[in-house]
Every structure is written in structure tokens, then in C-alpha cells.
Amino acid sequence: MSVAFDRALMWRRWWWLVLTGGLVMLVYGLVGLVRGDLSTLQTIAYVCFTIGGVLIAVSVYFGYRSYVAKRDEE
């Protein structure tokens, strides 16, 4: 097996966990934005919001790629 195949297999199994983590970070960022009256808290919220969005985008991308690869194998 190649390294790329091993990575695709890993993403096929774990992309939902990354997606869940990204959603949790987005919720934390939104709560921080809504309740944030301190500039430090707002900064942390913006950072978490950004990281959460990136994690969601990456996990959806790799999840879709693994779905297409699995569909093409069949």
C-alpha cells in the first residue's frame, strides 16, 4: 500500500471526527462573539471561529474525496 492510500483510508474513517471538532470550535467562537465583552475573549473567539471554519472546509473536502474514491472502487 502506498502512503497516499493509507492517508485516504485514515480520512475515510476519521473525517467525521474532524468535522465534529470544527463544529464545536465554531460554536465556541460564536458564543465568545455573542458574550464577549473583553477584547481578549473576542480575539479568542475570532481565532476559534476561523480555525473551526478551516477544519470544517478541510474535513468536508477530504470526506468528499474519500466518498468519491470509495464510489469509484465499486
C-alpha positions in Angstrom: 0.0 0.0 0.0 1.2 3.5 -0.7 1.3 6.4 1.7 -1.4 8.2 -0.2 -3.7 5.2 0.1 -3.0 5.0 3.9 -3.9 8.6 4.3 -7.1 8.3 2.2 -8.0 5.3 4.4 -7.4 7.3 7.6 -9.6 10.2 6.3 -12.3 7.8 5.3 -12.5 6.6 8.9 -12.0 9.9 10.8 -13.2 12.8 8.7 -16.5 12.9 10.7 -14.5 13.4 13.9 -12.6 16.4 12.4 -16.0 17.8 11.2 -17.4 17.5 14.7 -14.4 19.2 16.2 -14.7 22.0 13.7 -18.4 22.5 14.6 -17.6 22.6 18.3 -14.9 25.2 17.7 -17.4 27.3 15.6 -20.0 27.1 18.3 -17.4 28.2 20.9 -16.3 31.1 18.6 -19.9 32.2 18.2 -20.6 32.1 21.9 -17.5 34.1 22.5 -18.6 36.6 20.0 -22.1 36.9 21.5 -21.0 37.0 25.1 -17.6 38.7 24.5 -17.2 42.0 26.3 -13.5 41.6 26.7 -11.2 42.2 23.8 -9.2 39.1 24.7 -12.3 36.9 24.7 -13.3 38.3 21.3 -9.9 37.7 19.9 -10.0 34.1 21.1 -13.5 33.7 19.6 -12.4 35.1 16.2 -9.4 32.7 16.2 -11.6 29.7 17.1 -14.2 30.7 14.6 -11.6 30.9 11.8 -9.9 27.6 12.8 -13.3 25.9 13.1 -14.3 27.1 9.6 -11.0 25.8 8.2 -11.4 22.5 9.9 -14.9 22.1 8.5 -13.8 23.0 5.0 -10.9 20.6 5.1 -12.9 17.8 6.6 -15.7 18.2 4.1 -13.1 18.2 1.3 -11.4 15.1 2.4 -14.7 13.4 3.3 -15.9 14.1 -0.2 -12.7 12.8 -1.7 -12.9 9.6 0.2 -16.5 9.2 -0.8 -15.7 9.7 -4.4 -12.7 7.2 -4.1 -15.0 4.6 -2.5 -17.7 5.1 -5.1 -15.2 4.7 -7.9 -13.8 1.5 -6.4 -17.2 -0.1 -6.6 
